[in-house]
Amino acid sequence: MRWIIYNLFFGLAAAIALPHYLLRMRKRGGYAAHFRQRFGRYAPEVLERMRPGALWIHAVSVGEVYVAGQLMRAMRAIAPETHFVLSTTSSTGWREAEKLLEPNDTLIYNPLDIPVYIRRALATIRPRAFLLAETELWPNWIRLCARQGIPLFLVNGRMSDATVATYRRLRYWFGPVLRCFDRLMVQSELDARRFVSVGADPAQLQVTGSFKYDAARRNPEKERMAAALLQELDFGPGRQLLLGGSTWPGEEEALLAIYRRLSADHPDLRLALVPRHFERRESVVANIRAAGFNPVLKSRLDSGEEPRRPCTSGDVLLIDTTGEIMGFYPQATLVFVGRSLGPEKGGQNMIEPCLCGVPTIVGPHTQNFRPVMADLLESQALLQVEDADGLQAALARLLDNPDERKALAARAAATVAARTGVVDRCARDLLAAIRQGSCPTFACKQKGEVQEPR
């Protein structure tokens, strides 16, 4: 009865969402071209790439795609013959996923969680195992894999505050689904407890640490280019650079106000802002001007629209280009990582500046990085402040104390280095488990948890 109810509700939700998808197809030709994959139907050129025995990895969107990419690289390094079917839900995830494929891999959109479409997809792909990146539980999909004896693994699993609250309310459905996995590889002890509270079997859980530590990588070429630009602008040697990384609305204004106040006592201080979304450049430019500073846009420097000249404390560098933040982090004296001051934002990646050995400060809202923050705070590898006033006080103290800055930077780099290697360990464990053919399907059937989806 529970699955009849689920399928009725899901079918109704899919029907309600159909106009939205039709509108997206009209706006995005690429999305429309692949829409039939939602029903488990694939074009001939896609079918030609599929080979029985692939590992099927599902990654919802961009963040999960990066996790999948790390795992695919690590598994190939151990078993070069391994090939993958990588599925995603979003068009942005698709664009990133395309960069990860080897010639024997296949990229698809995930089928709708309706039994007939899942069966069709499984019959076509015939995967050797199914791996789910982080947490997106589709009951029919998971139950049908278990029913067909396909080993099921969750990798880099986590449950946010919002997710665990939802799954607890729906434990009647999601508890049995979680018990169909061979192994739930989760980021932290907190995540493990949350999975158990939703209905997972503790024997299935393995606390591995976070893939995020392995995802952060330095880029020497980008660092060289960033250092050269900053030197041309007189933001480099001899200056103290405050970098606002991956900032969100409201945080640029806070940093600009703090910069104005701190500049009086620190004439060598300079400010650079890297908004999380470069499309916001016009609003950030307006904020810079409203604060009484002159915006210097990297995009205009790159295009030659603006000359590269020595700047003053009255200039604020706006890095409004994509994919370059890892080049600028090592050049900074201090870094504030954004999406953490505003309420319920959840934080951006604070591992990256810590990896570079830069003193790093975040705001109070870092829910999306809870296990990582626990590691970094326990090691005193970064500072967390409650509000903009706390941020100003922390920055002022660090600017006045180079020894404290140096010690904080050293702890940051050491903490990240000590926690790398998670991806390689998970890849080895997964390949060993898949080769052994472990699968909980029989046990699930005995418990009555795996019923044929209708």
C-alpha positions as CSV (number, residue, x, y, z in Angstrom):
1,M,0.0,0.0,0.0
2,R,2.8,2.4,0.9
3,W,4.2,2.2,-2.7
4,I,0.8,2.6,-4.3
5,I,0.4,5.9,-2.3
6,Y,3.9,7.0,-3.3
7,N,3.4,6.4,-7.0
8,L,0.0,8.1,-7.0
9,F,1.6,11.2,-5.4
10,F,4.7,11.1,-7.5
11,G,2.6,10.8,-10.7
12,L,0.5,13.7,-9.7
13,A,3.6,15.8,-8.9
14,A,5.1,14.9,-12.3
15,A,1.9,16.0,-14.1
16,I,1.9,19.3,-12.2
17,A,5.6,19.8,-13.1
18,L,5.2,19.0,-16.8
19,P,4.4,22.6,-17.9
20,H,7.6,23.7,-16.2
21,Y,9.7,21.2,-18.1
22,L,7.9,22.1,-21.4
23,L,8.9,25.7,-20.8
24,R,12.5,24.7,-20.2
25,M,12.5,22.7,-23.4
26,R,11.3,25.7,-25.3
27,K,14.1,27.9,-23.8
28,R,16.9,25.3,-23.9
29,G,17.2,23.3,-27.1
30,G,19.8,21.0,-25.6
31,Y,17.6,20.1,-22.7
32,A,14.7,19.3,-25.1
33,A,16.9,17.1,-27.2
34,H,17.6,14.8,-24.3
35,F,14.2,14.9,-22.7
36,R,13.1,11.5,-23.9
37,Q,15.8,10.0,-21.7
38,R,13.5,10.9,-18.7
39,F,11.4,8.0,-20.0
40,G,14.2,5.5,-20.4
41,R,14.5,6.0,-24.1
42,Y,17.9,6.7,-25.7
43,A,19.0,7.8,-29.2
44,P,21.1,5.4,-31.3
45,E,24.3,7.2,-30.7
46,V,23.8,7.0,-27.0
47,L,23.0,3.3,-27.2
48,E,26.2,2.7,-29.1
49,R,28.2,3.9,-26.2
50,M,26.5,1.7,-23.6
51,R,28.1,-1.5,-22.7
52,P,26.8,-4.1,-20.2
53,G,28.6,-4.1,-16.9
54,A,29.1,-0.3,-16.6
55,L,29.0,1.3,-13.2
56,W,26.0,3.7,-13.1
57,I,26.7,6.8,-11.0
58,H,23.9,9.4,-10.4
59,A,24.8,13.0,-9.6
60,V,22.0,15.4,-9.2
61,S,23.7,18.7,-10.2
62,V,27.0,20.4,-10.3
63,G,28.2,19.7,-6.8
64,E,27.4,16.0,-7.0
65,V,28.9,15.8,-10.5
66,Y,32.2,17.0,-9.1
67,V,32.0,14.2,-6.5
68,A,31.2,11.7,-9.2
69,G,34.1,12.9,-11.3
70,Q,36.6,12.5,-8.4
71,L,35.3,9.0,-7.8
72,M,35.5,8.0,-11.5
73,R,39.1,9.2,-11.8
74,A,40.1,7.3,-8.7
75,M,38.4,4.1,-9.8
76,R,39.9,4.3,-13.3
77,A,43.3,4.7,-11.7
78,I,42.8,1.3,-9.9
79,A,40.9,-0.5,-12.6
80,P,41.4,1.2,-16.0
81,E,38.9,-1.1,-17.7
82,T,36.1,0.4,-15.7
83,H,33.5,2.4,-17.7
84,F,30.6,4.4,-16.4
85,V,27.1,5.6,-17.1
86,L,26.8,9.0,-15.5
87,S,23.3,10.5,-15.0
88,T,22.4,13.9,-13.8
89,T,19.2,15.9,-13.2
90,S,20.1,19.4,-14.2
91,S,21.3,21.0,-17.4
92,T,24.1,22.8,-15.5
93,G,25.1,19.4,-14.1
94,W,25.1,18.0,-17.7
95,R,27.5,20.7,-18.9
96,E,30.0,19.9,-16.1
97,A,29.5,16.2,-16.5
98,E,30.5,16.3,-20.2
99,K,34.0,17.3,-19.2
100,L,34.5,14.1,-17.2
101,L,33.7,11.5,-19.8
102,E,36.2,9.1,-21.3
103,P,35.5,7.5,-24.7
104,N,33.8,4.4,-23.1
105,D,31.6,6.5,-20.8
106,T,28.0,7.6,-21.4
107,L,26.1,10.6,-20.1
108,I,22.3,10.6,-19.6
109,Y,19.6,12.3,-17.8
110,N,18.1,10.2,-15.0
111,P,14.8,8.5,-15.7
112,L,11.7,9.7,-13.9
113,D,11.0,7.6,-10.7
114,I,8.2,5.7,-12.3
115,P,8.6,1.9,-12.5
116,V,8.0,1.5,-16.2
117,Y,10.7,4.0,-17.0
118,I,13.2,2.7,-14.5
119,R,12.7,-0.8,-15.8
120,R,13.3,0.4,-19.3
121,A,16.5,2.2,-18.3
122,L,17.9,-0.7,-16.3
123,A,17.2,-3.1,-19.1
124,T,19.1,-0.9,-21.5
125,I,22.1,0.0,-19.2
126,R,22.4,-3.4,-17.4
127,P,24.7,-1.8,-14.7
128,R,27.1,-3.9,-12.7
129,A,26.4,-1.6,-9.7
130,F,24.6,1.6,-8.9
131,L,26.3,4.4,-7.0
132,L,24.5,7.5,-5.7
133,A,26.5,10.7,-5.0
134,E,25.6,12.4,-1.8
135,T,21.8,12.2,-1.1
136,E,18.9,12.1,-3.5
137,L,16.7,9.0,-2.8
138,W,14.4,7.9,-5.5
139,P,12.4,5.0,-4.0
140,N,11.3,3.1,-7.2
141,W,14.8,3.4,-8.7
142,I,16.5,2.1,-5.6
143,R,14.0,-0.7,-5.0
144,L,14.1,-1.9,-8.5
145,C,17.9,-2.1,-8.5
146,A,17.7,-4.1,-5.3
147,R,15.0,-6.3,-6.8
148,Q,17.3,-7.1,-9.8
149,G,20.3,-7.9,-7.6
150,I,22.2,-4.7,-8.6
151,P,24.6,-3.7,-5.7
152,L,23.7,-0.3,-4.3
153,F,26.1,2.2,-2.8
154,L,25.8,5.8,-1.4
155,V,29.1,7.8,-1.6
156,N,30.0,11.0,0.2
157,G,26.6,10.8,1.8
158,R,25.3,13.7,3.9
159,M,22.1,14.9,5.4
160,S,21.6,18.7,5.9
161,D,19.3,20.0,8.6
162,A,16.5,20.5,6.1
163,T,17.0,17.1,4.5
164,V,17.0,15.1,7.7
165,A,13.8,16.8,8.9
166,T,12.0,15.9,5.6
167,Y,13.2,12.3,5.6
168,R,12.2,11.8,9.2
169,R,8.7,13.0,8.4
170,L,8.7,10.5,5.5
171,R,10.5,7.7,7.3
172,Y,7.6,5.3,6.4
173,W,8.9,5.5,2.8
174,F,12.6,6.3,3.1
175,G,13.5,3.9,5.9
176,P,12.9,0.8,3.7
177,V,14.6,2.4,0.8
178,L,17.8,3.1,2.8
179,R,17.9,-0.5,4.0
180,C,18.2,-1.7,0.4
181,F,21.7,-0.2,0.1
182,D,24.8,-2.5,0.4
183,R,26.7,0.3,2.0
184,L,26.1,3.9,3.0
185,M,29.4,5.8,2.9
186,V,28.8,9.0,4.8
187,Q,30.9,12.1,5.6
188,S,30.7,12.2,9.4
189,E,29.4,10.6,12.6
190,L,26.7,13.2,12.6
191,D,25.6,12.1,9.2
192,A,25.7,8.5,10.3
193,R,23.4,9.3,13.2
194,R,21.0,11.1,11.0
195,F,20.8,8.3,8.5
196,V,20.0,5.9,11.4
197,S,17.3,8.2,12.6
198,V,15.7,8.1,9.2
199,G,15.7,4.3,9.2
200,A,19.1,3.1,7.9
201,D,20.6,-0.1,9.4
202,P,23.7,0.9,11.4
203,A,25.6,-2.1,10.0
204,Q,25.4,-0.6,6.5
205,L,27.1,2.7,7.5
206,Q,30.7,3.6,6.9
207,V,32.1,7.0,8.0
208,T,34.6,7.9,5.3
209,G,35.2,11.6,5.7
210,S,34.3,14.2,3.0
211,F,35.3,14.2,-0.7
212,K,35.5,18.0,-0.4
213,Y,39.1,17.8,0.9
214,D,40.2,15.9,-2.2
215,A,38.3,18.2,-4.5
216,A,40.3,21.3,-3.5
217,R,43.4,21.5,-5.7
218,R,45.9,24.2,-6.2
219,N,46.5,25.5,-9.7
220,P,50.1,26.8,-10.2
221,E,49.4,28.4,-13.6
222,K,46.3,30.3,-12.3
223,E,48.3,31.3,-9.2
224,R,51.1,32.7,-11.4
225,M,48.7,34.7,-13.5
226,A,46.9,36.1,-10.5
227,A,50.2,37.1,-8.8
228,A,51.3,38.9,-12.0
229,L,48.0,40.8,-12.3
230,L,48.1,41.8,-8.6
231,Q,51.6,43.0,-8.9
232,E,50.7,45.2,-12.0
233,L,47.8,46.7,-10.0
234,D,50.0,47.2,-6.9
235,F,47.9,44.8,-4.9
236,G,50.8,42.3,-4.5
237,P,54.0,42.4,-2.6
238,G,54.1,45.2,0.0
239,R,50.4,45.2,0.3
240,Q,48.0,43.4,2.6
241,L,45.2,41.9,0.5
242,L,41.8,41.2,2.0
243,L,39.9,38.8,-0.4
244,G,36.2,38.3,-0.2
245,G,35.7,34.8,-1.8
246,S,32.4,33.6,-3.2
247,T,30.4,36.5,-1.7
248,W,26.6,36.8,-1.8
249,P,24.4,39.9,-1.6
250,G,24.9,41.9,1.6
251,E,28.4,40.5,2.1
252,E,30.1,42.9,-0.3
253,E,28.5,45.8,1.4
254,A,29.7,44.6,4.8
255,L,33.3,44.1,3.5
256,L,33.3,47.5,1.9
257,A,32.3,49.1,5.1
258,I,34.9,47.2,7.1
259,Y,37.5,48.0,4.5
260,R,36.8,51.7,4.8
261,R,37.2,51.6,8.6
262,L,40.3,49.4,8.6
263,S,42.1,51.4,5.8
264,A,42.6,54.3,8.2
265,D,44.9,52.3,10.4
266,H,46.3,50.1,7.6
267,P,47.2,52.2,4.6
268,D,48.7,49.2,2.8
269,L,45.4,47.3,3.0
270,R,43.7,46.5,-0.4
271,L,40.3,44.8,-1.1
272,A,39.4,42.3,-3.8
273,L,35.9,40.8,-4.2
274,V,35.0,37.6,-5.9
275,P,31.2,37.3,-6.1
276,R,29.8,33.8,-6.2
277,H,27.8,34.6,-9.3
278,F,29.7,36.8,-11.8
279,E,26.3,37.8,-13.4
280,R,25.9,40.1,-10.3
281,R,28.7,42.3,-11.4
282,E,26.5,45.4,-12.1
283,S,25.0,45.3,-8.6
284,V,28.4,44.8,-7.0
285,V,29.9,47.6,-9.0
286,A,27.0,49.8,-7.8
287,N,27.8,48.8,-4.2
288,I,31.5,49.7,-4.6
289,R,30.7,53.1,-6.0
290,A,28.0,53.7,-3.3
291,A,30.7,53.0,-0.7
292,G,32.9,55.7,-2.3
293,F,35.4,53.4,-4.1
294,N,36.4,53.0,-7.7
295,P,35.6,49.5,-9.1
296,V,38.4,47.8,-11.2
297,L,36.8,44.9,-13.1
298,K,39.0,42.0,-14.1
299,S,36.9,41.3,-17.1
300,R,37.7,44.8,-18.4
301,L,41.4,44.4,-17.7
302,D,41.4,41.1,-19.6
303,S,39.6,42.6,-22.6
304,G,41.8,45.7,-22.7
305,E,38.9,48.0,-22.1
306,E,40.6,49.2,-18.9
307,P,44.4,49.7,-18.6
308,R,46.4,47.8,-16.1
309,R,47.8,50.5,-13.8
310,P,49.0,50.8,-10.2
311,C,45.9,51.2,-8.0
312,T,45.4,53.0,-4.7
313,S,43.5,52.3,-1.5
314,G,40.5,54.0,-3.3
315,D,40.3,51.2,-5.8
316,V,38.5,47.9,-5.2
317,L,39.3,44.9,-7.5
318,L,36.2,43.0,-8.7
319,I,37.1,39.6,-10.0
320,D,34.1,39.1,-12.2
321,T,35.4,36.1,-14.2
322,T,34.8,32.4,-13.5
323,G,37.0,29.6,-12.4
324,E,39.9,31.8,-11.1
325,I,39.4,32.0,-7.4
326,M,42.0,29.3,-6.7
327,G,44.6,31.5,-8.4
328,F,43.8,34.4,-6.1
329,Y,43.5,32.7,-2.7
330,P,47.2,32.1,-2.2
331,Q,47.9,35.8,-2.9
332,A,45.7,37.0,-0.1
333,T,46.8,38.1,3.4
334,L,43.3,37.3,4.7
335,V,40.3,35.6,3.2
336,F,36.6,35.9,4.1
337,V,34.5,33.0,2.6
338,G,31.1,34.1,1.7
339,R,27.5,32.9,1.8
340,S,28.0,32.7,5.6
341,L,27.0,36.0,7.0
342,G,23.4,36.1,5.8
343,P,20.9,34.0,7.6
344,E,20.3,30.5,6.3
345,K,22.9,30.7,3.5
346,G,24.8,27.6,4.4
347,G,28.4,28.7,3.4
348,Q,30.8,28.3,0.5
349,N,33.9,26.2,0.3
350,M,36.3,27.2,3.1
351,I,38.6,24.2,2.4
352,E,40.1,26.0,-0.7
353,P,41.8,29.0,1.1
354,C,42.8,26.7,4.0
355,L,44.5,24.4,1.5
356,C,46.5,27.4,0.3
357,G,47.7,28.2,3.8
358,V,45.8,31.5,4.1
359,P,44.2,32.8,7.3
360,T,40.5,32.2,6.7
361,I,37.4,33.6,8.4
362,V,33.7,32.6,7.9
363,G,30.4,33.8,9.2
364,P,28.0,31.8,11.5
365,H,26.0,30.1,8.7
366,T,28.0,27.2,7.4
367,Q,25.4,24.4,7.5
368,N,26.4,23.0,4.1
369,F,29.9,22.3,5.4
370,R,29.0,21.0,8.9
371,P,31.5,18.0,9.0
372,V,34.3,20.1,7.4
373,M,33.7,23.0,9.9
374,A,33.8,20.6,12.8
375,D,37.3,19.4,11.6
376,L,38.6,22.9,11.0
377,L,37.3,24.4,14.2
378,E,38.6,21.5,16.3
379,S,42.1,22.0,14.8
380,Q,41.8,25.8,15.2
381,A,42.4,26.1,11.5
382,L,40.1,29.0,10.8
383,L,38.0,31.6,12.6
384,Q,34.2,31.8,12.7
385,V,32.5,35.0,13.7
386,E,28.9,35.8,14.5
387,D,28.3,38.9,12.5
388,A,29.9,41.8,10.5
389,D,31.2,43.4,13.7
390,G,32.9,40.2,14.7
391,L,34.4,40.0,11.2
392,Q,35.8,43.5,11.5
393,A,37.3,42.7,15.0
394,A,38.9,39.5,13.7
395,L,40.3,41.1,10.7
396,A,41.8,44.0,12.7
397,R,43.4,41.6,15.2
398,L,44.9,39.5,12.5
399,L,46.2,42.5,10.5
400,D,48.0,43.7,13.7
401,N,49.4,40.2,14.6
402,P,51.5,38.6,11.8
403,D,52.6,35.8,14.1
404,E,48.9,34.8,14.7
405,R,48.2,35.0,11.0
406,K,51.2,32.7,10.3
407,A,50.1,30.2,12.9
408,L,46.5,30.1,11.7
409,A,47.6,29.6,8.1
410,A,49.9,26.7,9.1
411,R,47.2,25.0,11.0
412,A,44.8,25.4,8.1
413,A,47.2,23.8,5.5
414,A,48.1,21.0,7.9
415,T,44.5,20.2,8.7
416,V,43.4,19.9,5.1
417,A,46.5,17.9,4.2
418,A,45.8,15.4,7.0
419,R,42.3,14.7,5.7
420,T,43.0,14.1,2.0
421,G,42.9,10.6,0.5
422,V,39.2,9.9,1.2
423,V,38.3,9.5,-2.5
424,D,41.1,6.9,-3.1
425,R,40.1,4.9,-0.1
426,C,36.4,4.9,-1.1
427,A,37.3,3.9,-4.7
428,R,39.3,0.9,-3.4
429,D,36.5,-0.2,-1.0
430,L,33.8,0.1,-3.7
431,L,35.7,-1.8,-6.3
432,A,36.4,-4.6,-3.7
433,A,32.8,-4.8,-2.7
434,I,31.5,-4.8,-6.3
435,R,34.0,-7.6,-7.2
436,Q,32.7,-9.6,-4.3
437,G,29.2,-9.1,-5.6
438,S,27.8,-8.2,-2.2
439,C,24.2,-7.3,-2.3
440,P,21.6,-7.0,0.5
441,T,18.7,-7.9,-1.8
442,F,17.9,-11.3,-0.3
443,A,18.0,-9.9,3.2
444,C,15.7,-7.0,2.1
445,K,13.3,-9.5,0.6
446,Q,13.2,-11.5,3.8
447,K,12.3,-8.3,5.7
448,G,9.6,-7.6,3.1
449,E,11.3,-4.3,2.2
450,V,11.9,-5.0,-1.5
451,Q,8.6,-5.3,-3.3
452,E,8.2,-5.2,-7.0
453,P,7.3,-1.5,-7.8
454,R,4.1,-1.2,-9.8
